[in-house]
Structure formats: C-alpha cells, structure tokens
Amino acid sequence: MSNIYSYLCTMSDVNITIIDREGVSHTIPAPTDMAMSIMEVVRAYELAEEGTIGICGGMAMCASCQCYVLSENVPLPEMLPDEEAMLSEAFNVKPNSRLGCQIPVTPELEGLVVELAPEY
C-alpha cells in the first residue's frame, strides 16, 4: 500500500474521510486529476476487503460500493437514473446513500466524509 499511497500523494489531491466497514476513520488524500471515483479510491487504499467493493467495475450495477454521505456541505453530482434504480434494490439503503462509483473525485469534494455501507 505504501507505493500507491506515495504515488497518489504526489498528484493534485483533496482530503476525504472514509469510514470503513469496521468503523475506522481514514482521512486520505485523493487525486483529482486521475478520473477516479470514491469506489476506486477505496480500492486503491485497500479500505475494504478485496472482492467486496466495486464488483461490477463501477457500472452502477451491483451496489457493492454503497456509502453513506455524512457531509452536508460538499456538492455531489446529481444522482442519475441508473444509480437510483440500483439503490432501490440494494440492502441497508439510507436517505444519504450513494454509490461510490458514481462520485468522481473532484476539487469540490475537499472535506467529504463517507461511511461504507455494510457488505450485506
């Protein structure tokens, strides 16, 4: 993990906090210039067990990257119909649920706090 961490820290970063499925909070730099999503950042930093997040590859087809957005003042992209449909069929959905694969890392996400939803 240290190699990817060192590489990611050299890019244009925003600081986001991800609370993993064990309740541990990780404030990490996330690159804004690599076209990554929150799901991909979670995978890059190994914040979820391998094979439990992003199963569909970020196509909004599995909800394995569901997270709860805890920040109220960070602007997120509008939820598109595919994401809304997937969340309507997912488990553990809350009003603040989003799919991490549908949230691109942009400069506007500075200070974002999300919590990973339970695996099932």
C-alpha positions in Angstrom: 0.0 0.0 0.0 2.9 2.4 0.6 3.8 2.6 -3.1 0.3 3.5 -4.2 0.0 5.9 -1.3 3.2 7.7 -2.2 2.2 7.9 -5.8 -1.3 9.2 -5.0 0.1 11.8 -2.7 2.1 13.4 -5.4 -0.9 14.3 -7.5 -3.4 17.1 -7.2 -5.3 16.0 -4.0 -8.3 16.6 -1.9 -8.7 15.3 1.6 -11.6 13.0 2.1 -12.5 10.8 5.1 -13.7 7.3 4.6 -15.1 5.3 7.5 -14.5 1.6 6.7 -16.9 -1.3 7.4 -15.2 -1.8 10.8 -15.9 1.8 11.8 -12.3 3.0 11.5 -12.0 6.5 10.1 -9.3 7.2 7.4 -8.6 10.7 6.2 -6.7 10.3 3.0 -5.5 12.4 0.0 -7.5 11.5 -3.1 -6.2 12.6 -6.6 -8.4 14.9 -8.6 -6.5 14.5 -11.8 -6.8 10.8 -12.4 -10.5 10.4 -13.1 -11.0 8.2 -10.1 -14.3 7.6 -8.2 -14.7 7.2 -4.5 -15.0 3.5 -5.1 -11.6 3.4 -6.8 -10.0 5.4 -4.0 -11.4 2.9 -1.5 -9.9 0.1 -3.6 -6.6 1.8 -4.1 -6.1 2.4 -0.3 -7.4 -1.1 0.4 -10.1 0.2 2.8 -12.5 -2.7 2.1 -11.7 -6.4 1.8 -10.7 -7.4 -1.7 -13.6 -8.6 -3.8 -16.2 -6.8 -1.7 -16.3 -3.4 -3.3 -16.7 -2.4 -7.0 -17.7 -5.9 -8.1 -19.3 -4.6 -11.3 -16.3 -2.5 -12.1 -18.0 0.8 -11.4 -21.0 0.4 -13.7 -23.7 1.1 -11.1 -24.9 -2.5 -11.4 -24.2 -4.1 -8.0 -24.3 -1.6 -5.1 -21.2 -3.2 -3.5 -19.7 0.4 -3.3 -22.7 1.9 -1.5 -21.7 4.5 1.0 -23.4 7.0 3.3 -22.6 10.6 2.6 -22.1 12.2 6.0 -21.1 15.7 4.7 -23.9 18.1 4.2 -22.0 21.0 2.7 -20.0 19.1 0.0 -21.6 19.3 -3.5 -22.1 16.0 -5.2 -23.1 15.2 -8.7 -26.8 14.6 -9.3 -27.9 11.0 -8.9 -28.6 9.6 -12.3 -31.4 7.0 -13.0 -29.1 4.0 -13.1 -27.8 4.8 -9.6 -31.2 5.5 -8.3 -32.5 2.2 -9.7 -29.6 0.2 -8.2 -30.1 1.8 -4.8 -33.8 1.0 -4.9 -32.9 -2.7 -5.0 -29.9 -2.6 -2.5 -29.8 -3.5 1.1 -29.1 -1.1 4.0 -30.1 1.9 2.0 -30.5 5.2 3.9 -31.6 8.7 2.6 -27.9 9.7 2.3 -26.9 6.5 0.3 -24.9 6.9 -2.8 -22.8 4.6 -5.0 -19.2 5.4 -4.6 -18.6 4.5 -8.3 -20.9 7.4 -9.3 -19.0 10.0 -7.3 -16.0 11.3 -9.2 -13.1 12.8 -7.2 -13.1 16.5 -8.0 -11.7 19.5 -6.2 -15.2 20.2 -4.8 -15.0 17.1 -2.7 -12.5 18.6 -0.3 -13.5 17.6 3.2 -16.0 14.9 2.1 -16.9 12.3 4.7 -18.4 9.0 3.7 -19.1 5.7 5.5 -19.0 2.4 3.7 -22.3 0.6 3.9 -22.2 -3.0 5.3 -21.3 -5.6 2.8 -24.8 -7.2 3.0 
